[in-house]
């Protein structure tokens, strides 16, 4: 589990978190989910179960972060249809030996600046 307080504060103010910070957040959400699953048994552990009753694990957010951010913090091509299309376009240009830059995606994909 990572200390994600600064990432949450940044995002809460409308800021943008980096890829590594988002992966740490996903890891913390996964750890919270596993912890809640192990503790949540009202009959066996009533006190601790009451403590985790208010814990929100946000599995959908965890899954989305893992899908959209690759190891190392790089935004995955599958993060959005636009990026996926750009990746396919870049692959097509590289395969055909084209030298024109791809202005649609040069800002987000460094490879498109030199293709």
Backbone as CSV, one residue per row, in Angstrom:
resi,resn,N_x,N_y,N_z,CA_x,CA_y,CA_z,C_x,C_y,C_z
1,UNK,0.844,-1.184,0.000,0.000,0.000,0.000,0.881,1.236,0.000
2,UNK,0.517,2.175,-0.834,1.247,3.429,-0.929,0.433,4.532,-0.261
3,UNK,1.103,5.590,0.138,0.417,6.768,0.664,-0.074,7.566,-0.539
4,UNK,-1.362,7.529,-0.769,-1.937,8.170,-1.955,-2.636,9.482,-1.620
5,UNK,-2.431,9.986,-0.409,-3.115,11.210,0.013,-2.801,12.388,-0.900
6,UNK,-1.536,12.558,-1.282,-1.184,13.694,-2.137,-1.782,13.544,-3.537
7,UNK,-1.836,12.319,-4.035,-2.446,12.079,-5.354,-3.934,12.383,-5.308
8,UNK,-4.604,11.950,-4.253,-6.040,12.218,-4.109,-6.309,13.709,-3.957
9,UNK,-5.458,14.397,-3.184,-5.626,15.843,-3.009,-5.436,16.566,-4.340
10,UNK,-4.429,16.170,-5.096,-4.164,16.780,-6.396,-5.348,16.583,-7.340
11,UNK,-5.812,15.342,-7.447,-6.933,15.048,-8.342,-8.221,15.704,-7.860
12,UNK,-8.379,15.810,-6.539,-9.564,16.461,-5.981,-9.649,17.931,-6.333
13,UNK,-8.507,18.537,-6.609,-8.460,19.951,-6.992,-8.498,20.134,-8.501
14,UNK,-8.664,19.018,-9.234,-8.706,19.109,-10.687,-7.344,18.970,-11.336
15,UNK,-6.336,18.590,-10.554,-4.995,18.412,-11.093,-4.861,17.095,-11.832
16,UNK,-3.704,16.891,-12.423,-3.440,15.687,-13.201,-2.333,14.895,-12.514
17,UNK,-2.614,13.648,-12.198,-1.629,12.776,-11.564,-0.825,12.055,-12.631
18,UNK,0.416,11.771,-12.323,1.273,11.038,-13.242,0.932,9.557,-13.265
19,UNK,1.447,8.873,-14.259,1.166,7.456,-14.438,1.601,6.600,-13.263
20,UNK,2.799,6.855,-12.730,3.285,6.072,-11.588,2.371,6.260,-10.384
21,UNK,1.931,7.495,-10.145,1.033,7.766,-9.023,-0.302,7.051,-9.208
22,UNK,-0.785,6.982,-10.439,-2.039,6.284,-10.706,-1.890,4.781,-10.505
23,UNK,-0.735,4.240,-10.859,-0.486,2.815,-10.603,-0.409,2.535,-9.110
24,UNK,0.189,3.448,-8.343,0.220,3.297,-6.890,-1.192,3.331,-6.319
25,UNK,-2.017,4.200,-6.855,-3.411,4.272,-6.419,-4.135,2.962,-6.719
26,UNK,-3.933,2.416,-7.903,-4.554,1.133,-8.263,-4.087,0.033,-7.314
27,UNK,-2.808,0.019,-6.983,-2.274,-0.979,-6.062,-2.857,-0.835,-4.663
28,UNK,-3.042,0.399,-4.225,-3.635,0.648,-2.911,-5.097,0.220,-2.895
29,UNK,-5.815,0.485,-3.967,-7.209,0.043,-4.061,-7.301,-1.488,-4.025
30,UNK,-6.385,-2.154,-4.701,-6.372,-3.623,-4.699,-6.090,-4.157,-3.302
31,UNK,-5.133,-3.540,-2.618,-4.805,-3.979,-1.255,-5.983,-3.758,-0.315
32,UNK,-6.668,-2.638,-0.448,-7.842,-2.362,0.386,-8.952,-3.369,0.112
33,UNK,-9.131,-3.708,-1.141,-10.159,-4.695,-1.507,-9.852,-6.057,-0.884
34,UNK,-8.583,-6.481,-0.979,-8.189,-7.774,-0.387,-8.326,-7.755,1.126
35,UNK,-7.931,-6.657,1.741,-8.034,-6.529,3.193,-9.484,-6.581,3.637
36,UNK,-10.331,-5.860,2.957,-11.754,-5.866,3.320,-12.338,-7.269,3.190
37,UNK,-11.976,-7.964,2.124,-12.487,-9.319,1.908,-12.084,-10.252,3.060
38,UNK,-10.862,-10.091,3.557,-10.386,-10.956,4.643,-11.015,-10.609,5.986
39,UNK,-11.269,-9.336,6.214,-11.768,-8.891,7.522,-13.285,-8.978,7.625
40,UNK,-13.993,-8.753,6.562,-15.444,-8.583,6.596,-16.178,-9.882,6.917
41,UNK,-16.357,-10.131,8.196,-17.129,-11.279,8.698,-17.735,-10.851,10.030
42,UNK,-18.967,-10.368,9.975,-19.637,-9.806,11.136,-19.740,-10.723,12.335
43,UNK,-19.913,-12.005,12.113,-20.036,-12.937,13.233,-18.680,-13.231,13.869
44,UNK,-17.678,-13.456,13.050,-16.360,-13.821,13.554,-15.580,-12.611,14.072
45,UNK,-15.666,-11.483,13.371,-14.912,-10.286,13.734,-15.837,-9.061,13.704
46,UNK,-16.720,-8.912,14.682,-17.699,-7.820,14.624,-17.088,-6.420,14.698
47,UNK,-16.043,-6.235,15.492,-15.457,-4.899,15.642,-14.735,-4.477,14.362
48,UNK,-13.876,-5.335,13.849,-13.142,-4.970,12.636,-14.069,-4.913,11.421
49,UNK,-15.080,-5.755,11.402,-16.045,-5.698,10.302,-16.777,-4.369,10.299
50,UNK,-17.079,-3.851,11.483,-17.731,-2.545,11.570,-16.803,-1.446,11.059
51,UNK,-15.499,-1.599,11.313,-14.536,-0.601,10.849,-14.436,-0.571,9.322
52,UNK,-14.480,-1.722,8.690,-14.338,-1.760,7.231,-15.669,-1.629,6.496
53,UNK,-16.757,-1.540,7.247,-18.071,-1.425,6.604,-18.170,-0.171,5.737
54,UNK,-17.510,0.893,6.142,-17.553,2.155,5.387,-16.451,2.256,4.332
55,UNK,-15.577,1.275,4.273,-14.463,1.289,3.328,-14.963,1.047,1.910
56,UNK,-14.665,1.980,1.020,-15.029,1.839,-0.389,-13.785,1.429,-1.161
57,UNK,-13.867,0.328,-1.866,-12.687,-0.183,-2.563,-12.642,0.194,-4.043
58,UNK,-13.718,0.643,-4.611,-13.777,1.137,-5.988,-13.123,0.204,-7.001
59,UNK,-13.628,-1.029,-7.108,-13.012,-1.988,-8.032,-13.057,-1.542,-9.492
60,UNK,-14.067,-0.772,-9.878,-14.150,-0.309,-11.262,-13.018,0.666,-11.571
61,UNK,-12.710,1.557,-10.619,-11.610,2.495,-10.810,-10.284,1.750,-10.862
62,UNK,-10.096,0.798,-9.970,-8.875,-0.006,-9.972,-8.673,-0.687,-11.329
63,UNK,-9.735,-1.299,-11.830,-9.655,-2.007,-13.114,-9.353,-1.038,-14.258
64,UNK,-9.978,0.112,-14.249,-9.764,1.106,-15.313,-8.330,1.632,-15.299
65,UNK,-7.810,1.877,-14.099,-6.423,2.340,-13.994,-5.456,1.291,-14.520
66,UNK,-5.679,0.054,-14.163,-4.786,-1.025,-14.620,-4.880,-1.215,-16.140
67,UNK,-6.053,-0.978,-16.693,-6.240,-1.106,-18.139,-5.550,0.030,-18.896
68,UNK,-5.626,1.236,-18.350,-5.186,2.415,-19.078,-3.746,2.841,-18.824
69,UNK,-3.153,2.357,-17.741,-1.782,2.761,-17.411,-0.911,1.514,-17.366
70,UNK,0.135,1.509,-18.171,1.045,0.369,-18.214,2.125,0.514,-17.152
71,UNK,2.828,-0.579,-16.903,3.953,-0.528,-15.975,4.907,0.571,-16.425
72,UNK,5.453,1.279,-15.481,6.326,2.398,-15.816,5.565,3.706,-15.921
73,UNK,4.229,3.655,-15.855,3.420,4.858,-15.882,3.035,5.363,-17.252
74,UNK,3.344,4.619,-18.287,3.002,5.029,-19.653,1.517,4.805,-19.907
75,UNK,0.871,5.766,-20.557,-0.541,5.619,-20.918,-0.642,4.572,-22.019
76,UNK,-1.487,3.591,-21.814,-1.647,2.500,-22.777,-2.431,2.972,-24.000
77,UNK,-2.110,2.403,-25.142,-2.846,2.722,-26.364,-4.329,2.402,-26.216
78,UNK,-4.650,1.397,-25.415,-6.043,0.986,-25.239,-6.812,1.897,-24.267
79,UNK,-6.165,2.952,-23.776,-6.801,3.848,-22.814,-7.992,4.596,-23.411
80,UNK,-7.956,4.826,-24.724,-9.074,5.507,-25.374,-9.121,5.090,-26.837
81,UNK,-10.283,5.195,-27.439,-10.377,4.876,-28.865,-9.460,5.757,-29.713
82,UNK,-9.279,7.021,-29.321,-8.412,7.917,-30.103,-6.965,7.445,-30.068
83,UNK,-6.480,7.060,-28.902,-5.105,6.571,-28.809,-4.941,5.253,-29.540
84,UNK,-5.936,4.397,-29.442,-5.872,3.111,-30.130,-5.808,3.319,-31.642
85,UNK,-6.622,4.253,-32.141,-6.603,4.556,-33.569,-5.283,5.167,-34.001
86,UNK,-4.738,6.000,-33.147,-3.445,6.625,-33.439,-2.353,5.570,-33.513
87,UNK,-2.366,4.627,-32.590,-1.356,3.563,-32.589,-1.449,2.741,-33.867
88,UNK,-2.673,2.439,-34.278,-2.858,1.674,-35.506,-2.373,2.478,-36.710
89,UNK,-2.647,3.768,-36.701,-2.210,4.636,-37.787,-0.690,4.708,-37.843
90,UNK,-0.058,4.836,-36.684,1.410,4.901,-36.629,2.023,3.599,-37.129
91,UNK,1.433,2.495,-36.741,1.941,1.196,-37.186,1.823,1.075,-38.695
92,UNK,0.722,1.569,-39.246,0.536,1.526,-40.688,1.542,2.394,-41.418
93,UNK,1.821,3.583,-40.879,2.812,4.475,-41.498,4.201,3.862,-41.439
94,UNK,4.542,3.303,-40.297,5.870,2.705,-40.149,6.030,1.521,-41.097
95,UNK,4.978,0.739,-41.248,5.048,-0.435,-42.124,5.191,-0.031,-43.589
96,UNK,4.571,1.098,-43.947,4.634,1.519,-45.349,5.856,2.386,-45.645
97,UNK,6.600,2.755,-44.599,7.786,3.568,-44.795,7.476,5.037,-44.999
98,UNK,6.276,5.465,-44.637,5.891,6.864,-44.798,6.759,7.759,-43.921
99,UNK,6.993,8.977,-44.389,7.839,9.904,-43.635,7.066,11.096,-43.111
100,UNK,5.820,11.243,-43.491,5.027,12.376,-43.019,4.683,12.196,-41.546
101,UNK,4.714,13.303,-40.793,4.337,13.209,-39.376,2.820,13.063,-39.280
102,UNK,2.384,12.589,-38.154,0.955,12.385,-37.907,0.495,13.435,-36.904
103,UNK,0.010,14.592,-37.339,-0.344,15.667,-36.407,-1.457,15.272,-35.424
104,UNK,-2.272,14.301,-35.787,-3.366,13.917,-34.904,-2.874,13.313,-33.598
105,UNK,-1.707,12.757,-33.609,-1.253,12.089,-32.406,0.183,12.412,-32.018
106,UNK,0.833,13.322,-32.713,2.231,13.642,-32.404,2.391,14.172,-30.984
107,UNK,1.357,14.807,-30.458,1.451,15.373,-29.110,1.469,14.284,-28.039
108,UNK,0.878,13.145,-28.302,0.796,12.097,-27.272,1.648,10.886,-27.557
109,UNK,2.109,10.729,-28.782,2.930,9.577,-29.141,4.210,10.068,-29.784
110,UNK,5.306,10.043,-29.046,6.567,10.529,-29.606,6.945,9.876,-30.929
111,UNK,6.558,8.609,-31.143,6.929,7.939,-32.387,6.290,8.611,-33.586
112,UNK,5.182,9.295,-33.392,4.500,9.938,-34.516,5.210,11.203,-34.970
113,UNK,6.109,11.723,-34.149,6.842,12.932,-34.528,7.911,12.643,-35.579
114,UNK,8.337,11.388,-35.607,9.437,11.079,-36.519,9.034,10.128,-37.632
115,UNK,7.806,9.677,-37.617,7.363,8.721,-38.647,7.217,9.423,-39.957
